[in-house]
Amino acid sequence: MTKSVNKAIGSYRSFYGSFGYAFKGIKHVFKNERNFRLHILSSVMVLFLAFYFKCDLIEFALLIISMTMVFVAEIINSTIEYTWNKLEPNHHPVVAVIKDSMAGAVLISAISALMIGIIVILRHL
């Protein structure tokens, strides 16, 4: 094969390989972070209610966007905590501020998702 064909094949492999790394990271967070599992469980329950109440497409989109926001915030929070725990295991005060700030970001996203879920589901009660 020519160099350009080999290069193209290699780029496809690395592209698809990156999905494997991403799923590996999600699996790690799922296995090791209780709050992430709780977010998954609550999202499944909300989606069940959305199907039960026959929410429209826009409502589903709002729910999915808000749930995704929480998942992403939780993954970033877990990554930052893990990184700082390895870099600075002696609980430096600056590290505590960083970790607390990220936990606050997760809390804000979770409260926002909860409010969206309540608004959407209450419309159908």
N, C-alpha and C positions, 0 to 999 in steps of 0.2 A: 504494500500500500504506500501511497505517497505521504509525505510529511503532513500535508494539509488534512488528509483523511484521518490519519492517526491523531492529529491534534483535535479534530472535530469529535472523534470517538472518545478521546480522553476528556474533553469538556463535558460531554453528555454523562460520562461516568461520574465525574466530580459533581455535576449538577444533581444527579440522582443520589449520589453518596451523601450529599448535604442533607437530604431528607432523612437518611438513616441517622445522621448525627442529631438532627432536630428531634426525631422521635426518641432517641436515646436520652436526650436531655429532658424531654417531657416525662418519660418513664421514671427517670431519676427523681424529679420533683414529685411525681405522684407517689412513688414509694417512700420518700423521705419527709414529705411535708404534709402534716395532718390537715392544716388549713386548706391546702390545695384540694385534698380529697373532700373536705366539707363543701368547698365551693362547687366541685363537680356534682356532689349529691344534691345540693340545693338547686343547681341548674337543671338537673334531670327532673326534679320535682316541679320546677317552674315550667319546663317544656311539656311535661305531662298535663299540667293544668291548662296550658295554652292550647294543646290539642283537644283536651276535654271540652273547653269552652269555645272551640272553633275560632280562635283569634285570627284576624286577617293578616295579610302579608306584611303590612307596615308594623303591626304589633309584634309579629315574630321577629322582624328585622331589629326593632328596638330592643327586644329581649336578648337576641343573640349578640348584638353589639355591646350591650351592657355586661353580659356574661363574659364576653371575650376580653373586655376591658379589665375585669377582675382577674381573669386567668393570667393575662399578660403582666399586670401589676404584681401578682403573687409570684410569678416566675422570676421577674426582675428582682423583687425583694429577696427571694431565696438565693439567687445568684450573688447578689451583693453581700448578704449575710455570710454565705459560704466563703466568698473571697476574703472578706475582712477577718473572718474567724481563722483562716489560714495565714494571712499576712500579719495580723496583730492579735495573737491569742491571749494577750494580757489585758484585754478590755480597756483600751485607751479611750478617754472621754470623747474625743472627736469621732471615733468609730461608733460609739454609743449614739451620738447625735445623728450620724449617717443612717444607722440601722433603724433608729426610732423614726426618722423622717420617712424612710421607705415604708415602714409599717403604717405610718399615717397615710401615705399615698394609697396603700391597699385598703385601709379602712374607708377612706373617702370614696374610692371606686366601688367598694362593696355597698356602702350606704346609698350611693347613687343608683346602683343596680337594683337594690331593694326597693327604692322609691319608684323606679320605672316598673318593676314587677308588680308592685301594689297598685299603681295607677292602671296598668293594663288589665290585670286580673279583676280588680274591683269594678271595672266597666261592665263585666259580664255577670256580676252577681245580682 
